[in-house]
Amino acid sequence: MGAPNDLNAFWMPFTANRQFKKNPRMFVAADGMYYTTADGRKVLDGTAGLWCCNAGHNQPRITEAVSKQLTELDYAPAFQMGHPKAFELANRLVDMAPDGIDHVFYTNSGSEAVETALKIAIAYHRAKGEGTRTRLIGRERGYHGVNFGGISVGGIGPNRKAFGNLLAGVDHMPHTHIPENVFTRGQPEHGAYLADELERIVALGDASNIAAVIVEPMAGSTGVLLPPKGYLDRLRAITKKHGILLIFDEVITGFGRLGSAFGATHYGVTPDMMTTAKGLTNGVIPMGAVLASAEIHDAFMQGDEGMIELFHGYTYSGNPVASAAGLATLSTYQEDGLFENARDLAPYWEDAIHALKGLPHVIDIRNEGLIGAVELAPMSGKPTKRAFQAFLDAYDDGLLIRTTGDIIALSPPLIMDKGHIDELFGKLTDVLKNLD
């Protein structure tokens, strides 16, 4: 199928619509590590779609599971009714999660998972008789989706500036990207002290008013900002000390991106809740989930057993087709050893990305697991333009990269091999060498 003649009706998300529609970039097929464009070219997927196709494209287990489910049970109501696969998937997720994470609440996206976790946090404290705990704490440069709660606790300026006052009662800790860690390989050494900013916020507003802290274990969408060694441990200790819930936004770090099931597993720090999406269904069908501790869940399970405990949910929570896709995706990760492949390839990936040091305009490189960032010096007076040009040039050269500001972010499918790594960085090297 070629490109449609009229592109006007579709208002595209996070896109320079006018630029795109003058010279559209259309994918019409995908298989394994590659997309196929409308003009028949192969494009290496350096971003796992949008951080989500961790098992690569056109995975037979997933496509077969979705097809079979559609003929068996296409939809079942999620309110006061159920279907087996939603419960089976929840059990599989809990088995993968760190000890102490025991319950799953389904959503349709990462943005909705964040909204759900924030609401649960506030309602949890109310259920425990601590209804004054309503304040939420995020982090500068954090990305937690695009709904009002998510952009309120999020810390990316352009995502916030057009939308007014946002939620009241939100504070932000500083981000962890500091000059001392430039060109660090893996987790940086400096900056654990930045977690102590939470103590300053607590001293100002008092713990009795604070419901939760939400952070990405590794901040992805802002350009791959890694947690300094000891930072997450310190954050966990401070939140426990003050009775504040800790939420990890694992929408990107979940499902093998760092070489482990979750960022919490990778960094050895267990939060009270985790938000997930993206790799949960390999991007095939929208689905998200909040994973929560038994303590949080059980606080709601009080009173008359016939009463609804939490007045929250979505028409498509635990959708049968999405649940089938999720089960097949988790089986693919396990049976094909994709988390292990990511872990095994990480040193080769690290060497390859850091070999870009010294190329024109490269001012920093960051990596962890099968994820990486190449930060470029911005053009004078034209922020974002240099990286966007790199994105366009890479596409023309058969490589899909992601840019945020003047940062190139890379997060390929976990099915990749050393040959794909060589191809990816060979093409990216050429792009950077010829970039204005």
Phi, psi and omega in degrees: 000129179274185180287140176294158183285327186243114182259004192290322190293326185278113174273106192278144181281144176042048185223143168283086190303315184293319179296315182299315187287344172283330182213073190293147175247104188248126169265138181238350178200164177205145176203130179062243182264003191231143166265158170243131182274169180299334179263015170087008180274151173268135180235121179292128183276101180269005186229010184048052184073261174228063184065018192239332185272064187296332180264015182077187188255152175059047179284122188300321181300320184287314181296322178293319181296319179294314180300315181295318182296323181299327180275347186261306180206103185281323180209144171221139179297142183266348181265117178066010177220165180211176171214152192301322189292330177296321179287321178297316179295320178301318179296320179296319180296317179296322178296327180282332188286163176299155177304136180102345175261112195233356185220154185230130173242121187274145175226190181250354185195171174294321178301315179290327177297320178296311179304318181297314181297319179295318178295316178300319181301312181293317181293328178299311180296323177296317179297333179270005180084017179241058186293350176284346181279089181236345183288148181236143183235123175248208184213143173305141180068006176287149175236121180228045180083190192236008175278172189299318177296317183295318180283339177289313178279341176290166185225033178256113190308307182300333179286344187252328198293334185270004193239024169076215190282342182059199179285141173280164175073039179236134174242164180228134170276162177288154175287175187253012183269101184239152187301330183299340187258015182300138180058030176288141172268117179074210186291128184287156183278328191255139171124004178302330181299340181297336177295335182293346174300335177297323178297323178295318179293320178297317181297326181285315187256348181074136182301331183294350179252359187253126181271311190203156170246133177236129177217155166278132176307317170231122184285113188269301190295337179281352177123031175062076175255118186271150177284128175301153179303128179090348185295309182293324177299317181293321177298318178297318181296318182292318180295319178295319180303324186256008179069027181261136178286145176248123179248127171261124172275103185255023182300322176266318187282347178286154171068050162095354185302326180260005181097001176228169182302318182219161173299324178301320178292315183299317184266355176069033179230123183258119178276185177272329176218154176227133174261137182224162173186224174037266184293353179300321177240018182060025179076001186289318181221139180301130174195140173225170179203143170257125176258128188229156179288159176297325181299318179293309181303313187291337178297335180272340187274062183234165175077198183300128182293343180272359183264147174293130184274327182224116181276076183198147177156178185226151177309323185256017177300120179069030179313137184302318182290320177295321179297318177297318178297319179297315179298316180292325178294313179297322177295321179297314177304313185288308188290331179265001177061040188287326177295320179294322178297319178298318181295317182292325183277346187305317179296321179294318177300315181299313179298321184293317183287324181285347174290349177281349179302134181098349176286160184305134172074357183280117183249349175195154176222136180225148180204156172192133183056222175259059177216150181197162178219139174240113183265132182252147173293130181289153171293142181301120178075002181224065179300145179080342188292321183295314181294322179296323176295322176299319177301313180294317180295319180296317178301316179297333181266006176087033179220131175262120174239170178240140176236145175220118190060229176254034179245132172268122179252140182232133179204075189288164172304148185283359177275359186295160175233182183297328178296321177294322178297317178298318180295315182300308185283337172295314178293318181294324176301315179297318179300312184293323181296332185253011184276136176290000000 
